[in-house]
């Protein structure tokens, strides 16, 4: 990068190391990236593109569709593939019709809104973030620093945008004071809205909507919430009808909501309602990627004026609307994410730090999964419907009794058991007695016993207002083809943690659940606890130290790890293993459980060097500057050790500002003027490093695994 000002002050330096795997429920990022790069080359007039003879506008249109999807799947890859403002200007000069087909560069500011999207038929659900404001609605996908999921934030976002979708960087965040009048406790004033379009009538009457929301009997939303919260939360309100002046597609749900609220506001005070449920007609054969949408927690403005509220959109097809969909989307409005399943090969629970296989709606027992019976205890506590005293936190050993989740008693409803001393990882144990209208879908193969959920760094609560995904474990792994249906830990059954000295046993499952928690210090020790191997087929060994009376065995987590010798033993011994060659592009990690000790095995991929993708801006002159350097590492961000940036007035490197970031130490160092030493400081805001060529005022480093 060149600069004409030797007194350049760096206001911010964001360094991005991006792995290239695609996000779940999104198109393949690698394919999209190749497609975008191909069409970008054609637009730039590469020789191959000119010989292909494809019209410029057609190439731009194909690139636009792929670029929008790439922004959603891998925002850093989309940002790296952007056209420069100068390239854009030159192309539009050739054909003004390209103006709507090429990305723009900009900076936007607005209220952050998070929306949960549910496609139940495909088993896909995800969260989308938007910036909302006057004449602004932008779907944003952040690189590095994430956008918050809770209500009341205003963000400044800088990047590229096309067709209402943007990829880029969060420049700043501001939090509104207070949470507004949007508590999950007490009366929830609710307005149900029957929406119709010209030539498309809603097949759901106002009376049916009223029954679905407000009827005193099951399965109305009011009845469900009263039962779930022990009368702490209920809904009341009214139903209105709106006929809009045009038809809206499923992708125009925000515009539709604004149109509904504008029409209603002419004769109705919308501020008397906190919750809005919009029922929208979807014609036969009409494509719609969702069955329900729910705002995550509340949004702080309505039609540009301050008013805390939540919105649910329900797609109404020819069949009646199921009440479970309404109850599920209401859960999102209360700040709850999905209840997923988390599977580990051959075990109920894998090694500490192991992600396992996640299924978005994989919990068949709860309404935020694929069941209906209840919110789980962690969700109820997060929403404020259970107190901390009703969740017993267990650090040691002992025998504990908890009540069924549906019990009206204020007694304890769950155990939160620390997995191992010093680890922020917990098992949540709860108990249900299937009875009442909402247990009709309770799995028939589930015997009375404990449901066990896992909480660790993968799904810790992100904010006080938004809960994390809850992860159900299968306590009977391998028992059937649909394991989680019978995944309870039954009375009389003992579960032993392969990777830690924790035992759980259900002693009784009747009117209440009694659980014994025991902890065992492993009689064997292992050395080393972690090994890293190269990409080729390699072997290694782990030494086991133990007294002769100590028996131990070995569990292998991945099929690419093979044991070459003994798989069990008494007393001291050696575990010999071999790894198959890693033909993939990313580091992979496997685990050995040896006598309830964890050994981590990492295997590097064939190394591909990191590539400096972009420097933004690449040149210029200014008294201060926010500089962003984006680096893509095909092997993922985990092995990035340090990043260096050199800013100079000329290509020869004279009058240079040489800056490095040490990832392991989280340290920023600025070379002295003569280049013989370093001026050092911890990364973050408020640091100040200076030589005669530049001053660094802040430095941040972000990694983005999914791109």
ROSEKOL-313891 format. One record per residue (C-alpha): residue number from 1; x, y negated, z negated. Coordinates in steps of 0.5 Angstrom, whole numbers, plus 500, padded with zeros to 3 digits. Layout:
BEGIN
[lomi NUM,[X,Y,Z]]
...
//
This chain:
BEGIN
[lomi 1,[500,500,500]]
[lomi 2,[502,493,502]]
[lomi 3,[501,487,498]]
[lomi 4,[503,480,499]]
[lomi 5,[503,478,492]]
[lomi 6,[508,480,488]]
[lomi 7,[504,478,481]]
[lomi 8,[499,483,483]]
[lomi 9,[495,485,477]]
[lomi 10,[492,492,477]]
[lomi 11,[485,491,473]]
[lomi 12,[483,499,474]]
[lomi 13,[487,505,477]]
[lomi 14,[482,511,478]]
[lomi 15,[486,517,480]]
[lomi 16,[481,523,482]]
[lomi 17,[484,530,483]]
[lomi 18,[478,534,487]]
[lomi 19,[477,541,487]]
[lomi 20,[473,543,493]]
[lomi 21,[468,548,491]]
[lomi 22,[460,547,493]]
[lomi 23,[455,545,487]]
[lomi 24,[450,550,486]]
[lomi 25,[443,549,490]]
[lomi 26,[447,545,495]]
[lomi 27,[449,546,502]]
[lomi 28,[456,549,503]]
[lomi 29,[461,543,502]]
[lomi 30,[467,546,506]]
[lomi 31,[462,547,512]]
[lomi 32,[459,540,511]]
[lomi 33,[466,537,511]]
[lomi 34,[468,540,517]]
[lomi 35,[462,538,521]]
[lomi 36,[463,531,518]]
[lomi 37,[470,531,520]]
[lomi 38,[469,533,527]]
[lomi 39,[464,528,529]]
[lomi 40,[468,523,526]]
[lomi 41,[474,525,530]]
[lomi 42,[469,524,536]]
[lomi 43,[467,517,534]]
[lomi 44,[474,515,533]]
[lomi 45,[475,517,540]]
[lomi 46,[480,523,540]]
[lomi 47,[482,526,546]]
[lomi 48,[478,532,545]]
[lomi 49,[472,528,543]]
[lomi 50,[472,524,550]]
[lomi 51,[472,530,554]]
[lomi 52,[466,533,550]]
[lomi 53,[462,528,554]]
[lomi 54,[457,527,548]]
[lomi 55,[454,521,547]]
[lomi 56,[456,516,542]]
[lomi 57,[449,515,539]]
[lomi 58,[448,523,539]]
[lomi 59,[455,524,535]]
[lomi 60,[453,518,530]]
[lomi 61,[446,521,529]]
[lomi 62,[449,528,528]]
[lomi 63,[455,526,523]]
[lomi 64,[450,522,519]]
[lomi 65,[446,528,517]]
[lomi 66,[452,532,515]]
[lomi 67,[455,526,511]]
[lomi 68,[448,525,507]]
[lomi 69,[448,532,505]]
[lomi 70,[456,532,504]]
[lomi 71,[455,526,499]]
[lomi 72,[450,530,495]]
[lomi 73,[454,536,495]]
[lomi 74,[461,534,494]]
[lomi 75,[462,526,494]]
[lomi 76,[469,525,494]]
[lomi 77,[470,529,500]]
[lomi 78,[464,525,503]]
[lomi 79,[468,518,501]]
[lomi 80,[474,521,504]]
[lomi 81,[471,522,510]]
[lomi 82,[468,515,511]]
[lomi 83,[469,510,516]]
[lomi 84,[473,504,515]]
[lomi 85,[469,497,515]]
[lomi 86,[473,495,521]]
[lomi 87,[472,502,525]]
[lomi 88,[464,501,523]]
[lomi 89,[465,494,526]]
[lomi 90,[468,496,532]]
[lomi 91,[463,502,534]]
[lomi 92,[457,497,532]]
[lomi 93,[460,492,537]]
[lomi 94,[460,498,543]]
[lomi 95,[453,500,541]]
[lomi 96,[448,496,536]]
[lomi 97,[444,502,535]]
[lomi 98,[449,505,531]]
[lomi 99,[448,500,526]]
[lomi 100,[443,505,522]]
[lomi 101,[447,511,523]]
[lomi 102,[454,509,520]]
[lomi 103,[455,508,513]]
[lomi 104,[456,501,509]]
[lomi 105,[461,499,504]]
[lomi 106,[458,496,498]]
[lomi 107,[457,495,491]]
[lomi 108,[450,495,487]]
[lomi 109,[447,494,481]]
[lomi 110,[441,497,478]]
[lomi 111,[438,501,472]]
[lomi 112,[440,508,472]]
[lomi 113,[434,513,473]]
[lomi 114,[435,521,472]]
[lomi 115,[430,525,475]]
[lomi 116,[429,533,474]]
[lomi 117,[427,536,481]]
[lomi 118,[424,543,481]]
[lomi 119,[423,548,486]]
[lomi 120,[420,554,483]]
[lomi 121,[419,558,489]]
[lomi 122,[427,558,491]]
[lomi 123,[429,558,483]]
[lomi 124,[433,552,484]]
[lomi 125,[433,546,480]]
[lomi 126,[438,540,479]]
[lomi 127,[438,533,477]]
[lomi 128,[439,527,481]]
[lomi 129,[441,520,479]]
[lomi 130,[438,513,482]]
[lomi 131,[440,506,481]]
[lomi 132,[433,502,481]]
[lomi 133,[432,494,481]]
[lomi 134,[429,489,486]]
[lomi 135,[429,491,493]]
[lomi 136,[434,497,491]]
[lomi 137,[433,504,490]]
[lomi 138,[439,508,491]]
[lomi 139,[441,516,490]]
[lomi 140,[448,515,487]]
[lomi 141,[453,521,487]]
[lomi 142,[459,519,482]]
[lomi 143,[466,521,483]]
[lomi 144,[470,522,477]]
[lomi 145,[466,518,471]]
[lomi 146,[459,520,471]]
[lomi 147,[453,517,471]]
[lomi 148,[449,517,464]]
[lomi 149,[442,522,464]]
[lomi 150,[439,518,459]]
[lomi 151,[434,512,459]]
[lomi 152,[436,504,458]]
[lomi 153,[443,504,462]]
[lomi 154,[445,499,467]]
[lomi 155,[450,501,472]]
[lomi 156,[455,498,477]]
[lomi 157,[457,502,483]]
[lomi 158,[461,502,489]]
[lomi 159,[462,506,495]]
[lomi 160,[459,508,501]]
[lomi 161,[451,509,503]]
[lomi 162,[447,511,508]]
[lomi 163,[440,513,509]]
[lomi 164,[439,511,501]]
[lomi 165,[444,516,499]]
[lomi 166,[451,513,496]]
[lomi 167,[457,516,494]]
[lomi 168,[463,512,490]]
[lomi 169,[465,510,483]]
[lomi 170,[462,508,477]]
[lomi 171,[465,501,476]]
[lomi 172,[461,499,469]]
[lomi 173,[456,501,465]]
[lomi 174,[451,497,460]]
[lomi 175,[446,500,455]]
[lomi 176,[440,496,453]]
[lomi 177,[439,495,446]]
[lomi 178,[434,500,443]]
[lomi 179,[430,506,446]]
[lomi 180,[424,502,447]]
[lomi 181,[417,505,445]]
[lomi 182,[418,512,448]]
[lomi 183,[418,516,442]]
[lomi 184,[417,524,443]]
[lomi 185,[413,523,436]]
[lomi 186,[405,521,435]]
[lomi 187,[400,520,440]]
[lomi 188,[402,520,448]]
[lomi 189,[398,515,452]]
[lomi 190,[397,518,458]]
[lomi 191,[394,517,465]]
[lomi 192,[393,522,470]]
[lomi 193,[392,520,477]]
[lomi 194,[389,523,483]]
[lomi 195,[392,521,489]]
[lomi 196,[389,521,496]]
[lomi 197,[392,519,503]]
[lomi 198,[388,517,509]]
[lomi 199,[386,524,512]]
[lomi 200,[389,528,507]]
[lomi 201,[384,529,500]]
[lomi 202,[387,531,494]]
[lomi 203,[384,538,493]]
[lomi 204,[384,537,485]]
[lomi 205,[378,533,482]]
[lomi 206,[379,528,476]]
[lomi 207,[375,532,472]]
[lomi 208,[380,538,473]]
[lomi 209,[386,533,472]]
[lomi 210,[382,531,465]]
[lomi 211,[381,538,463]]
[lomi 212,[389,540,465]]
[lomi 213,[391,534,461]]
[lomi 214,[386,532,455]]
[lomi 215,[382,538,454]]
[lomi 216,[382,540,446]]
[lomi 217,[383,548,448]]
[lomi 218,[388,552,452]]
[lomi 219,[391,551,456]]
[lomi 220,[391,543,456]]
[lomi 221,[397,539,455]]
[lomi 222,[394,536,449]]
[lomi 223,[393,543,446]]
[lomi 224,[400,546,448]]
[lomi 225,[404,540,445]]
[lomi 226,[399,540,439]]
[lomi 227,[401,548,438]]
[lomi 228,[408,547,440]]
[lomi 229,[410,541,435]]
[lomi 230,[405,543,429]]
[lomi 231,[401,537,431]]
[lomi 232,[406,532,431]]
[lomi 233,[405,530,438]]
[lomi 234,[399,530,442]]
[lomi 235,[396,526,449]]
[lomi 236,[390,522,450]]
[lomi 237,[388,517,455]]
[lomi 238,[384,517,462]]
[lomi 239,[384,519,469]]
[lomi 240,[384,514,475]]
[lomi 241,[384,515,483]]
[lomi 242,[388,512,488]]
[lomi 243,[387,512,496]]
[lomi 244,[393,509,499]]
[lomi 245,[394,506,505]]
[lomi 246,[398,511,509]]
[lomi 247,[401,518,508]]
[lomi 248,[407,519,504]]
[lomi 249,[412,525,505]]
[lomi 250,[415,529,499]]
[lomi 251,[422,525,500]]
[lomi 252,[418,518,499]]
[lomi 253,[416,520,491]]
[lomi 254,[419,513,489]]
[lomi 255,[416,509,494]]
[lomi 256,[409,513,493]]
[lomi 257,[409,512,485]]
[lomi 258,[411,504,486]]
[lomi 259,[405,504,491]]
[lomi 260,[400,508,486]]
[lomi 261,[402,503,480]]
[lomi 262,[401,497,485]]
[lomi 263,[394,499,487]]
[lomi 264,[392,501,479]]
[lomi 265,[395,494,477]]
[lomi 266,[390,490,480]]
[lomi 267,[385,492,475]]
[lomi 268,[388,496,470]]
[lomi 269,[393,494,464]]
[lomi 270,[399,500,466]]
[lomi 271,[402,498,459]]
[lomi 272,[397,501,455]]
[lomi 273,[400,508,458]]
[lomi 274,[407,511,456]]
[lomi 275,[406,517,460]]
[lomi 276,[404,518,468]]
[lomi 277,[402,524,471]]
[lomi 278,[401,523,479]]
[lomi 279,[398,529,483]]
[lomi 280,[399,529,490]]
[lomi 281,[396,533,496]]
[lomi 282,[401,537,500]]
[lomi 283,[398,540,507]]
[lomi 284,[398,547,509]]
[lomi 285,[405,548,512]]
[lomi 286,[408,541,510]]
[lomi 287,[415,542,508]]
[lomi 288,[416,540,501]]
[lomi 289,[422,541,497]]
[lomi 290,[419,541,490]]
[lomi 291,[413,543,486]]
[lomi 292,[414,538,480]]
[lomi 293,[419,532,479]]
[lomi 294,[420,529,472]]
[lomi 295,[423,523,470]]
[lomi 296,[429,525,464]]
[lomi 297,[426,522,458]]
[lomi 298,[424,515,460]]
[lomi 299,[425,509,465]]
[lomi 300,[425,502,462]]
[lomi 301,[422,498,467]]
[lomi 302,[415,499,471]]
[lomi 303,[414,494,478]]
[lomi 304,[420,490,476]]
[lomi 305,[417,489,469]]
[lomi 306,[420,491,462]]
[lomi 307,[416,498,460]]
[lomi 308,[418,504,457]]
[lomi 309,[415,510,461]]
[lomi 310,[416,517,464]]
[lomi 311,[413,520,470]]
[lomi 312,[411,526,473]]
[lomi 313,[410,528,480]]
[lomi 314,[406,534,481]]
[lomi 315,[405,537,488]]
[lomi 316,[398,540,489]]
[lomi 317,[397,545,495]]
[lomi 318,[391,549,497]]
[lomi 319,[391,553,490]]
[lomi 320,[390,550,483]]
[lomi 321,[395,547,479]]
[lomi 322,[398,552,474]]
[lomi 323,[398,548,467]]
[lomi 324,[405,551,466]]
[lomi 325,[408,546,471]]
[lomi 326,[405,541,467]]
[lomi 327,[408,543,461]]
[lomi 328,[415,544,464]]
[lomi 329,[415,537,467]]
[lomi 330,[413,534,461]]
[lomi 331,[419,537,457]]
[lomi 332,[423,534,462]]
[lomi 333,[419,527,460]]
[lomi 334,[421,529,453]]
[lomi 335,[429,529,455]]
[lomi 336,[429,537,456]]
[lomi 337,[433,540,461]]
[lomi 338,[432,548,463]]
[lomi 339,[433,554,459]]
[lomi 340,[437,558,463]]
[lomi 341,[440,565,463]]
[lomi 342,[448,566,462]]
[lomi 343,[451,573,464]]
[lomi 344,[457,576,463]]
[lomi 345,[459,583,466]]
[lomi 346,[458,589,462]]
[lomi 347,[458,584,455]]
[lomi 348,[453,580,452]]
[lomi 349,[458,574,451]]
[lomi 350,[465,573,454]]
[lomi 351,[471,570,452]]
[lomi 352,[471,563,449]]
[lomi 353,[471,558,455]]
[lomi 354,[469,563,460]]
[lomi 355,[463,560,464]]
[lomi 356,[459,567,466]]
[lomi 357,[454,567,471]]
[lomi 358,[448,562,470]]
[lomi 359,[441,562,473]]
[lomi 360,[437,556,473]]
[lomi 361,[431,559,470]]
[lomi 362,[433,565,468]]
[lomi 363,[430,565,461]]
[lomi 364,[424,569,461]]
[lomi 365,[421,567,454]]
[lomi 366,[421,559,455]]
[lomi 367,[417,554,458]]
[lomi 368,[423,551,461]]
[lomi 369,[425,557,464]]
[lomi 370,[421,562,467]]
[lomi 371,[416,564,461]]
[lomi 372,[411,560,458]]
[lomi 373,[411,561,451]]
[lomi 374,[415,556,448]]
[lomi 375,[420,551,448]]
[lomi 376,[426,554,444]]
[lomi 377,[429,552,438]]
[lomi 378,[434,548,440]]
[lomi 379,[430,544,445]]
[lomi 380,[425,543,439]]
[lomi 381,[430,540,435]]
[lomi 382,[433,535,440]]
[lomi 383,[426,533,442]]
[lomi 384,[425,531,434]]
[lomi 385,[420,536,433]]
[lomi 386,[424,540,428]]
[lomi 387,[428,537,423]]
[lomi 388,[436,539,421]]
[lomi 389,[434,543,415]]
[lomi 390,[430,548,419]]
[lomi 391,[436,550,423]]
[lomi 392,[441,554,418]]
[lomi 393,[448,553,420]]
[lomi 394,[452,559,419]]
[lomi 395,[460,558,418]]
[lomi 396,[461,564,414]]
[lomi 397,[458,571,412]]
[lomi 398,[451,573,409]]
[lomi 399,[444,575,410]]
[lomi 400,[439,570,412]]
[lomi 401,[431,570,414]]
[lomi 402,[428,566,419]]
[lomi 403,[421,565,421]]
[lomi 404,[417,566,427]]
[lomi 405,[418,560,432]]
[lomi 406,[411,559,432]]
[lomi 407,[410,559,425]]
[lomi 408,[406,553,422]]
[lomi 409,[410,553,416]]
[lomi 410,[416,548,415]]
[lomi 411,[421,553,413]]
[lomi 412,[427,555,417]]
[lomi 413,[426,557,425]]
[lomi 414,[433,559,427]]
[lomi 415,[440,560,425]]
[lomi 416,[446,556,429]]
[lomi 417,[452,561,427]]
[lomi 418,[459,558,429]]
[lomi 419,[463,564,433]]
[lomi 420,[470,563,430]]
[lomi 421,[473,558,426]]
[lomi 422,[476,552,429]]
[lomi 423,[472,553,435]]
[lomi 424,[466,548,437]]
[lomi 425,[462,554,440]]
[lomi 426,[455,557,437]]
[lomi 427,[450,562,437]]
[lomi 428,[443,560,436]]
[lomi 429,[438,566,433]]
[lomi 430,[431,565,434]]
[lomi 431,[425,569,433]]
[lomi 432,[418,570,436]]
[lomi 433,[412,574,435]]
[lomi 434,[408,574,441]]
[lomi 435,[401,572,440]]
[lomi 436,[396,566,443]]
[lomi 437,[395,564,450]]
[lomi 438,[402,562,451]]
[lomi 439,[405,569,450]]
[lomi 440,[401,572,456]]
[lomi 441,[407,572,460]]
[lomi 442,[412,574,455]]
[lomi 443,[416,580,458]]
[lomi 444,[413,587,456]]
[lomi 445,[419,590,455]]
[lomi 446,[422,586,450]]
[lomi 447,[422,589,443]]
[lomi 448,[421,585,437]]
[lomi 449,[428,582,435]]
[lomi 450,[432,576,436]]
[lomi 451,[433,572,442]]
[lomi 452,[440,569,442]]
[lomi 453,[443,563,446]]
[lomi 454,[450,560,447]]
[lomi 455,[452,553,446]]
[lomi 456,[459,551,448]]
[lomi 457,[463,546,452]]
[lomi 458,[459,548,458]]
[lomi 459,[452,546,455]]
[lomi 460,[453,541,449]]
[lomi 461,[448,536,449]]
[lomi 462,[451,530,453]]
[lomi 463,[447,524,450]]
[lomi 464,[442,523,444]]
[lomi 465,[436,522,449]]
[lomi 466,[438,528,454]]
[lomi 467,[439,535,452]]
[lomi 468,[443,540,455]]
[lomi 469,[441,546,459]]
[lomi 470,[440,552,454]]
[lomi 471,[443,559,455]]
[lomi 472,[440,565,454]]
[lomi 473,[444,571,453]]
[lomi 474,[443,578,454]]
[lomi 475,[444,583,448]]
[lomi 476,[442,589,452]]
[lomi 477,[447,588,458]]
[lomi 478,[446,593,463]]
[lomi 479,[440,596,460]]
[lomi 480,[436,595,467]]
[lomi 481,[436,591,473]]
[lomi 482,[432,585,470]]
[lomi 483,[436,585,464]]
[lomi 484,[434,579,461]]
[lomi 485,[427,581,460]]
[lomi 486,[429,586,455]]
[lomi 487,[435,582,452]]
[lomi 488,[432,581,445]]
[lomi 489,[437,584,439]]
[lomi 490,[432,589,436]]
[lomi 491,[431,591,429]]
[lomi 492,[437,596,426]]
[lomi 493,[441,594,432]]
[lomi 494,[448,591,431]]
[lomi 495,[452,586,436]]
[lomi 496,[460,586,435]]
[lomi 497,[463,580,439]]
[lomi 498,[469,583,443]]
[lomi 499,[473,577,443]]
[lomi 500,[472,575,436]]
[lomi 501,[471,578,429]]
[lomi 502,[464,576,429]]
[lomi 503,[458,582,427]]
[lomi 504,[451,580,428]]
[lomi 505,[445,585,425]]
[lomi 506,[438,585,425]]
[lomi 507,[436,588,419]]
[lomi 508,[428,587,420]]
[lomi 509,[423,584,425]]
[lomi 510,[416,583,422]]
[lomi 511,[413,577,419]]
[lomi 512,[420,574,419]]
[lomi 513,[427,576,422]]
[lomi 514,[433,578,417]]
[lomi 515,[440,577,420]]
[lomi 516,[446,579,417]]
[lomi 517,[452,576,419]]
[lomi 518,[459,579,418]]
[lomi 519,[466,576,420]]
[lomi 520,[472,581,421]]
[lomi 521,[479,579,421]]
[lomi 522,[482,583,427]]
[lomi 523,[487,588,424]]
[lomi 524,[492,588,430]]
[lomi 525,[495,582,433]]
[lomi 526,[497,580,440]]
[lomi 527,[503,577,444]]
[lomi 528,[502,573,448]]
[lomi 529,[495,570,448]]
[lomi 530,[496,567,455]]
[lomi 531,[500,569,461]]
[lomi 532,[500,565,468]]
[lomi 533,[502,569,474]]
[lomi 534,[503,567,482]]
[lomi 535,[498,569,487]]
[lomi 536,[501,576,489]]
[lomi 537,[500,582,486]]
[lomi 538,[503,582,480]]
[lomi 539,[504,586,473]]
[lomi 540,[505,584,466]]
[lomi 541,[504,587,459]]
[lomi 542,[501,585,452]]
[lomi 543,[505,587,446]]
[lomi 544,[500,589,440]]
[lomi 545,[502,589,433]]
[lomi 546,[498,593,428]]
[lomi 547,[499,598,422]]
[lomi 548,[498,605,424]]
[lomi 549,[491,606,421]]
[lomi 550,[489,600,426]]
[lomi 551,[485,602,432]]
[lomi 552,[484,598,438]]
[lomi 553,[481,598,445]]
[lomi 554,[482,594,451]]
[lomi 555,[476,591,455]]
[lomi 556,[477,588,462]]
[lomi 557,[473,582,464]]
[lomi 558,[474,582,472]]
[lomi 559,[475,587,477]]
[lomi 560,[482,584,480]]
[lomi 561,[485,586,473]]
[lomi 562,[487,593,473]]
[lomi 563,[490,597,467]]
[lomi 564,[496,601,468]]
[lomi 565,[497,605,462]]
[lomi 566,[493,606,455]]
[lomi 567,[486,603,454]]
[lomi 568,[486,604,447]]
[lomi 569,[491,606,441]]
[lomi 570,[492,606,434]]
[lomi 571,[498,602,431]]
[lomi 572,[503,598,435]]
[lomi 573,[503,599,442]]
[lomi 574,[503,596,449]]
[lomi 575,[498,594,454]]
[lomi 576,[500,594,461]]
[lomi 577,[496,591,467]]
[lomi 578,[497,589,474]]
[lomi 579,[493,584,478]]
[lomi 580,[491,584,485]]
[lomi 581,[493,579,490]]
[lomi 582,[489,572,490]]
[lomi 583,[487,571,497]]
[lomi 584,[483,565,495]]
[lomi 585,[484,558,495]]
[lomi 586,[483,556,487]]
[lomi 587,[486,559,481]]
[lomi 588,[482,564,478]]
[lomi 589,[482,566,470]]
[lomi 590,[480,573,467]]
[lomi 591,[481,576,460]]
[lomi 592,[483,582,456]]
[lomi 593,[479,583,449]]
[lomi 594,[484,587,445]]
[lomi 595,[482,589,438]]
[lomi 596,[478,583,438]]
[lomi 597,[483,578,440]]
[lomi 598,[483,574,447]]
[lomi 599,[488,574,452]]
[lomi 600,[487,569,458]]
[lomi 601,[490,571,464]]
[lomi 602,[491,566,470]]
[lomi 603,[493,567,477]]
[lomi 604,[495,562,482]]
[lomi 605,[493,561,489]]
[lomi 606,[497,561,495]]
[lomi 607,[499,554,493]]
[lomi 608,[497,548,498]]
[lomi 609,[500,541,496]]
[lomi 610,[495,535,494]]
[lomi 611,[494,530,499]]
[lomi 612,[493,523,498]]
[lomi 613,[486,522,501]]
[lomi 614,[485,514,500]]
[lomi 615,[488,508,497]]
[lomi 616,[482,503,496]]
[lomi 617,[484,497,498]]
[lomi 618,[490,499,502]]
[lomi 619,[492,492,503]]
[lomi 620,[491,485,501]]
[lomi 621,[492,479,497]]
[lomi 622,[489,477,490]]
[lomi 623,[490,475,483]]
[lomi 624,[487,481,480]]
[lomi 625,[485,488,483]]
[lomi 626,[481,494,482]]
[lomi 627,[485,500,485]]
[lomi 628,[483,507,487]]
[lomi 629,[487,512,489]]
[lomi 630,[484,519,491]]
[lomi 631,[488,525,491]]
[lomi 632,[485,532,494]]
[lomi 633,[488,538,491]]
[lomi 634,[486,544,495]]
[lomi 635,[487,549,489]]
[lomi 636,[483,545,484]]
[lomi 637,[485,539,479]]
[lomi 638,[487,544,474]]
[lomi 639,[494,544,476]]
[lomi 640,[495,537,477]]
[lomi 641,[501,535,473]]
[lomi 642,[502,527,475]]
[lomi 643,[500,522,480]]
[lomi 644,[505,517,482]]
[lomi 645,[503,510,486]]
[lomi 646,[508,505,489]]
[lomi 647,[505,498,491]]
[lomi 648,[510,494,495]]
[lomi 649,[510,488,499]]
[lomi 650,[513,491,505]]
[lomi 651,[514,498,508]]
[lomi 652,[521,498,506]]
[lomi 653,[519,498,498]]
[lomi 654,[522,492,496]]
[lomi 655,[519,488,490]]
[lomi 656,[515,495,488]]
[lomi 657,[511,496,482]]
[lomi 658,[512,504,481]]
[lomi 659,[506,507,476]]
[lomi 660,[506,514,474]]
[lomi 661,[500,518,470]]
[lomi 662,[502,524,466]]
[lomi 663,[496,528,466]]
[lomi 664,[498,533,460]]
[lomi 665,[500,527,456]]
[lomi 666,[495,522,458]]
[lomi 667,[500,517,459]]
[lomi 668,[501,511,464]]
[lomi 669,[508,509,465]]
[lomi 670,[511,503,469]]
[lomi 671,[518,503,472]]
[lomi 672,[522,498,469]]
[lomi 673,[524,492,474]]
[lomi 674,[531,496,476]]
[lomi 675,[528,502,476]]
[lomi 676,[532,505,471]]
[lomi 677,[527,507,465]]
[lomi 678,[520,506,463]]
[lomi 679,[515,502,460]]
[lomi 680,[510,507,457]]
[lomi 681,[502,507,454]]
[lomi 682,[497,511,453]]
[lomi 683,[491,511,458]]
[lomi 684,[485,507,457]]
[lomi 685,[482,501,457]]
[lomi 686,[486,495,454]]
[lomi 687,[493,497,455]]
[lomi 688,[498,492,458]]
[lomi 689,[504,494,462]]
[lomi 690,[508,489,465]]
[lomi 691,[514,487,469]]
[lomi 692,[516,482,474]]
[lomi 693,[512,485,480]]
[lomi 694,[505,487,476]]
[lomi 695,[501,488,470]]
[lomi 696,[497,494,469]]
[lomi 697,[491,492,464]]
[lomi 698,[487,499,465]]
[lomi 699,[488,506,468]]
[lomi 700,[483,512,468]]
[lomi 701,[484,519,471]]
[lomi 702,[478,523,473]]
[lomi 703,[477,530,476]]
[lomi 704,[472,532,480]]
[lomi 705,[471,540,480]]
[lomi 706,[465,540,485]]
[lomi 707,[468,535,489]]
//
